Amino acid sequence: MEIKSVFVVGAGFMGNGIAQMAALAGYKTTMSDVAADRLEGGIQEIKWSLGKFLSKEKITREQQEATLANLTTTTELEDAREADLVVEAVPEVMELKKEVFARLDETCPPGTILATNTSALSITSIAAATSRPDRVVGAHFFGPVPLMRLCEIIGGVLTSKETVERADAWARSLGKETVLVRKDHAGFIANRVTVPGSLEAVRLVDEGAATPEEIDRAATFGADTGAGPMVIMDNAGIDVSFRTAMAIYDDTGDPRFFPPPLMRRMVAANLLGRKTGKGFYDYSTGQRTAYKLNGIPVLPGEDETGDVRDERSAMIMKRILVPMMLEAVRTVETGVAVAEDIDKACRLGFNFPMGPLEFSDSMGLDDVLASAAAIYEDTGNRNYFPPPLLRHMVRDGSLGRKSGRGFYDYPHE
């Protein structure tokens, strides 16, 4: 069945972005929410976004008008009865999503695909609320949806191949680049791989081992462009990062994903980042500025020599990047995704200059293993316990660029 009409549940940040892109791509699109004022806010966001696109000559006046003509709104979920594809973009609460999907299942024709924009929750669990688990799929867009190119496509254990393929084709028709998550795996690819590094960054601040500025500077290799983990968490919302980590922890029971105490305290104190004015940085003046969190000791750095600062920067970089590289290896090891999709997801989802497996190959897998083993021995932190695949590759001489073969082949080097 051809997808012609799209129904989006939720008019918030993600929902209105998905609705905008669907309408821009020519689909008859209905955006729903529980209250008229939320719908009006979503429409205003879409109009503003289209205006920015027009001013930058990314769309024409005709495309702007056609997009708005393709859009309708409703407060009635039952208006999804004629949709070919429904995309749910409600808050990351499993019971809420199940409730929405149960109602959609009763409302929509049997052939309608039901997609969820969840960033971490189990597709299989959401699908269990319906009588059509074969037609339930994950379509995880990254925000802001009109600007970010990535969409992760995830099937549950009962999702049909046809449903995955149709969802993938639909996302690409919106101009997105897609990656396939081959198993229903909490956190999927981009979040699953980056969460361990983000949590280690929070632990460094909590321990007083580094400031947010030092962490962001080290993690971006001192570049003025790009965003380090603290800025990324502040932009997304520290509560969002917290819920993502907890969703993975709840699904896996793995303590590596349990958020550090500082993150819990910041959520409780409403220090959520840009949206509340303070997070790891202070935004109350309209600019991002450093400030000191109460009770967090910071090692003296002003009197350090250049060599000591460089050594600390290297330590910070390894503490953050190594867990990401190890999780990327585990993602290959468990058959969740191929190396190319893992690196693509991290580059597109977080604007990294290089994916974690590309970086591992460049660093040398033997050096990655040595760094992980040394930090694990020093800290006992399981985030740094090397996965078997990494050990096997090093033992077999697959060291990355230096040996001509790692997660990629380098035949001419």
C-alpha positions in Angstrom: 0.0 0.0 0.0 1.4 3.4 -1.0 1.8 5.9 1.8 -0.1 9.1 0.9 -1.5 10.3 4.3 0.5 10.7 7.5 -0.9 11.3 11.0 1.5 12.7 13.7 0.6 12.2 17.4 2.2 15.1 19.3 2.7 18.7 18.3 5.8 19.4 20.4 9.4 19.8 19.4 9.7 16.5 17.6 6.1 16.1 16.5 5.9 19.4 14.7 9.2 18.9 13.0 8.1 15.5 11.7 4.8 16.9 10.5 6.6 19.8 8.8 8.9 17.5 6.9 6.1 15.1 5.9 4.0 18.0 4.6 7.0 19.5 2.8 7.5 16.1 1.1 4.0 16.2 -0.3 2.1 14.0 2.1 -1.3 15.0 3.4 -0.4 15.4 7.0 -2.5 15.7 10.2 -0.9 16.8 13.4 -2.7 16.0 16.6 -2.4 16.9 20.3 -4.6 16.9 23.3 -5.2 20.6 23.4 -5.8 23.3 20.8 -3.2 25.7 22.3 -0.5 23.0 21.8 -1.5 22.6 18.2 -1.4 26.3 17.7 2.1 26.4 19.2 3.2 23.6 16.9 1.8 25.4 13.8 3.6 28.6 14.8 6.9 26.6 15.1 6.4 25.1 11.6 5.6 28.6 10.1 8.7 30.0 11.7 10.9 27.1 10.5 9.5 27.4 6.9 10.2 31.1 7.0 13.8 30.4 7.9 14.1 27.9 5.1 12.6 30.4 2.7 14.9 33.2 3.8 17.9 30.9 3.2 16.6 29.9 -0.2 16.3 26.2 0.9 12.7 26.2 -0.3 10.6 28.3 -2.6 7.5 30.4 -1.8 5.4 27.8 -3.6 6.9 25.0 -1.4 6.1 27.0 1.7 2.5 27.5 0.7 2.1 23.9 -0.4 3.5 22.6 2.9 1.0 24.6 4.9 -1.8 23.6 2.6 -0.9 19.9 3.2 -1.2 20.4 7.0 -4.3 20.0 9.2 -4.6 19.7 12.9 -6.9 17.9 15.3 -7.4 17.1 19.0 -9.1 13.8 18.2 -6.8 10.7 18.0 -9.6 8.9 16.2 -9.0 11.2 13.1 -6.1 8.8 12.4 -8.7 6.4 10.9 -7.7 7.2 7.3 -4.0 7.4 7.7 -1.6 5.2 5.8 1.2 5.9 8.4 1.0 7.2 11.9 4.1 8.6 13.8 3.8 8.8 17.6 5.9 11.6 19.2 4.6 11.8 22.8 6.8 11.9 25.9 9.2 9.0 26.7 6.8 7.2 29.1 6.2 3.6 28.2 2.7 3.4 29.6 1.7 6.5 27.8 3.0 5.2 24.5 1.2 1.9 25.0 -2.0 3.7 25.7 -1.6 5.7 22.4 -0.8 2.6 20.4 -3.7 0.7 21.8 -6.1 3.4 20.7 -4.5 3.7 17.3 -4.7 0.0 16.8 -8.5 0.2 17.4 -8.9 3.2 15.2 -6.7 2.6 12.1 -7.3 0.2 9.2 -5.3 -3.1 9.4 -2.9 -2.0 6.8 -1.8 1.2 8.6 1.8 1.3 9.8 2.2 2.5 13.4 5.6 4.1 14.0 7.1 5.4 17.2 9.7 8.2 17.5 11.0 6.8 20.8 14.7 7.5 21.3 15.4 4.5 23.6 12.3 2.4 24.5 11.7 -1.1 23.3 9.8 -1.3 20.0 8.6 -4.8 20.9 7.1 -3.6 24.2 5.3 -0.8 22.5 4.0 -3.1 19.8 2.6 -5.5 22.5 -0.2 -3.0 23.1 -1.5 -3.7 19.6 -3.0 -6.6 17.6 -0.6 -5.8 14.7 3.0 -6.1 16.1 4.1 -6.9 12.5 3.2 -3.3 11.5 4.8 -1.5 14.4 8.2 0.1 13.8 10.6 2.6 15.3 11.4 5.7 13.3 13.7 7.7 15.5 14.3 11.1 14.1 16.9 13.5 15.6 15.9 17.1 16.5 15.5 19.6 15.3 13.9 17.4 12.7 14.0 19.9 9.8 17.7 20.3 10.2 19.1 16.9 11.4 19.5 14.3 8.6 19.5 11.1 10.7 16.6 8.7 11.2 17.1 5.3 12.8 14.8 2.6 11.6 14.1 -0.2 14.2 12.0 -3.3 14.0 10.6 -5.2 17.0 11.0 -8.9 17.2 7.7 -9.3 15.3 8.0 -6.4 12.9 7.8 -7.6 9.3 10.5 -7.0 6.8 8.0 -5.2 4.6 7.1 -2.7 7.4 10.8 -1.9 8.0 11.4 -1.4 4.3 8.4 0.8 3.9 9.3 2.9 6.9 12.8 3.3 5.7 11.7 4.4 2.2 9.2 6.9 3.8 11.9 8.4 6.0 14.3 8.7 3.0 11.5 10.4 1.0 11.6 13.2 3.6 15.2 13.8 2.7 16.6 11.8 5.7 19.6 9.5 5.7 18.6 6.2 7.5 20.4 3.6 9.4 19.0 0.1 10.2 19.1 -1.1 13.8 19.1 -4.9 13.2 17.9 -5.8 16.7 15.4 -4.2 19.1 18.1 -2.8 21.3 17.5 -0.2 24.0 19.0 3.2 22.9 19.3 1.9 19.4 22.6 3.1 17.8 23.5 6.7 18.3 22.2 7.1 21.8 23.4 3.6 22.9 26.9 4.3 21.8 27.2 7.9 23.1 25.4 7.5 26.5 28.4 5.8 28.2 30.7 8.7 27.3 28.1 11.3 28.4 27.7 9.6 31.8 31.5 9.5 32.3 31.6 13.2 31.5 29.1 13.8 34.3 31.2 11.6 36.6 34.3 13.7 35.9 32.4 16.8 36.9 31.0 15.1 40.0 34.4 13.9 41.0 35.9 17.4 40.6 38.3 15.9 38.1 37.4 18.4 35.4 35.1 21.3 34.6 32.4 21.2 31.9 34.5 23.6 29.9 37.6 21.4 30.1 35.5 18.4 29.1 34.0 20.0 26.1 37.3 21.4 25.0 39.0 18.1 25.3 36.2 16.1 23.6 36.2 18.4 20.6 40.0 18.3 20.4 40.2 22.0 21.3 38.1 23.1 18.3 35.8 26.1 18.5 33.3 24.4 16.2 31.3 21.3 17.3 29.8 20.6 20.6 31.2 18.6 23.5 29.1 16.3 25.7 28.1 18.9 28.3 26.9 21.3 25.6 25.0 18.5 23.9 23.3 17.5 27.2 22.4 21.1 28.0 20.9 21.6 24.5 18.9 18.4 24.6 17.8 18.8 28.2 19.6 16.9 31.0 16.3 15.3 31.9 16.1 13.9 28.4 19.6 12.5 28.7 18.7 11.1 32.2 15.6 9.4 30.9 17.5 7.9 27.9 20.1 6.4 30.2 17.4 5.1 32.6 15.5 3.5 29.7 18.7 1.6 28.6 19.4 0.7 32.3 15.8 -0.5 32.8 16.0 -2.7 29.7 19.5 -4.1 30.3 20.0 -4.0 34.0 23.6 -3.0 33.2 25.0 -0.6 35.8 27.1 1.0 33.1 24.0 2.9 32.1 22.9 4.0 35.6 23.0 7.8 35.8 25.5 9.3 38.2 24.2 11.0 41.4 25.0 14.5 40.1 22.7 14.0 37.1 19.9 12.9 39.4 20.4 16.0 41.6 20.4 18.4 38.7 17.1 16.9 37.4 15.6 17.3 40.9 16.8 20.9 41.0 15.4 21.7 37.6 18.9 22.4 36.3 18.0 21.0 32.9 20.1 23.1 30.5 19.1 25.8 28.1 15.4 25.3 28.6 15.5 26.2 32.3 18.4 28.7 32.1 21.0 26.6 33.8 22.5 23.2 33.4 26.2 22.5 33.2 26.4 26.1 32.0 24.5 29.3 32.8 22.2 30.7 30.0 20.4 33.3 32.1 22.1 36.2 30.2 21.3 34.7 26.8 24.9 33.5 26.4 26.5 30.3 27.5 28.8 31.0 30.5 30.6 28.9 33.0 29.6 28.7 36.7 30.4 26.6 39.6 27.9 24.0 40.9 27.6 24.0 44.7 29.5 21.2 46.4 31.5 20.2 43.4 35.3 20.4 44.0 37.5 21.2 41.1 41.2 20.4 40.9 43.4 23.5 40.5 44.2 24.2 36.9 45.3 27.8 36.6 48.8 27.1 37.9 49.4 23.9 35.8 52.2 23.9 33.3 51.5 23.3 29.7 52.6 19.7 29.9 50.3 19.0 32.9 47.4 20.6 31.1 48.0 18.5 28.0 48.2 15.4 30.2 44.9 16.2 31.9 43.3 17.0 28.5 44.4 13.6 27.2 43.0 11.9 30.4 39.7 13.7 30.0 39.4 12.8 26.3 40.1 9.1 27.0 37.7 8.9 29.9 34.9 10.2 27.5 35.8 8.7 24.1 36.9 5.2 25.2 33.5 4.1 26.6 31.9 5.3 23.3 34.4 3.3 21.3 33.9 0.2 23.5 30.1 0.4 23.2 30.4 0.8 19.4 32.4 -2.4 19.4 29.8 -4.2 21.5 27.1 -3.0 19.0 29.0 -4.8 16.2 29.7 -7.8 18.4 26.0 -8.3 19.2 24.9 -7.9 15.6 22.8 -4.7 16.3 24.4 -2.8 13.5 27.2 -2.8 11.0 30.3 -0.6 11.5 29.3 1.8 8.6 25.8 2.4 10.2 27.2 3.0 13.6 29.7 5.6 12.5 27.1 7.2 10.2 24.6 7.4 13.0 27.1 9.1 15.3 28.3 11.5 12.7 24.8 12.6 11.6 23.1 12.3 15.0 25.7 14.3 16.9 27.7 16.1 14.2 30.9 14.2 15.2 33.7 14.7 12.7 34.4 10.9 12.8 32.5 7.9 14.0 33.7 5.9 17.0 34.9 2.9 15.0 36.6 5.1 12.4 38.3 6.8 15.3 39.2 3.5 16.9 40.8 2.3 13.6 42.8 5.6 13.4 43.9 5.4 17.0 44.9 1.8 16.7 42.8 -1.0 18.2 45.7 -2.1 20.3 46.0 1.4 21.8 42.2 1.5 22.4 42.5 -1.9 24.2 45.5 -0.7 26.3 43.8 2.6 27.2 40.6 0.8 28.3 42.5 -1.9 30.3 44.5 0.8 32.1 41.5 2.9 33.1 39.6 -0.2 34.1 42.5 -1.4 36.3 42.8 2.1 37.8 39.1 2.8 38.5 37.3 -0.6 38.5 34.7 1.1 36.3 33.0 -1.5 34.1 32.5 1.2 31.4 36.1 0.5 30.5 36.1 -3.3 30.5 37.1 -4.3 27.0 34.6 -6.4 25.0 35.8 -9.8 23.7 35.6 -8.7 20.0 38.2 -6.0 20.6 40.5 -8.4 22.3 40.1 -11.0 19.5 40.8 -8.4 16.8 44.0 -7.2 18.5 45.1 -10.8 19.0 44.5 -11.5 15.4 46.5 -8.4 14.3 43.5 -6.4 13.0 44.7 -3.1 14.5 43.1 -0.6 12.2 44.9 1.7 9.8 48.3 0.7 11.1 47.8 -2.9 10.0 45.6 -2.2 7.0 42.6 -3.9 8.5 40.3 -3.2 11.5 36.6 -2.4 11.4 37.4 -1.2 7.9 39.9 -2.3 5.3 42.8 0.0 4.3 44.4 -1.8 1.3 46.5 1.1 0.1 48.0 2.2 3.4 
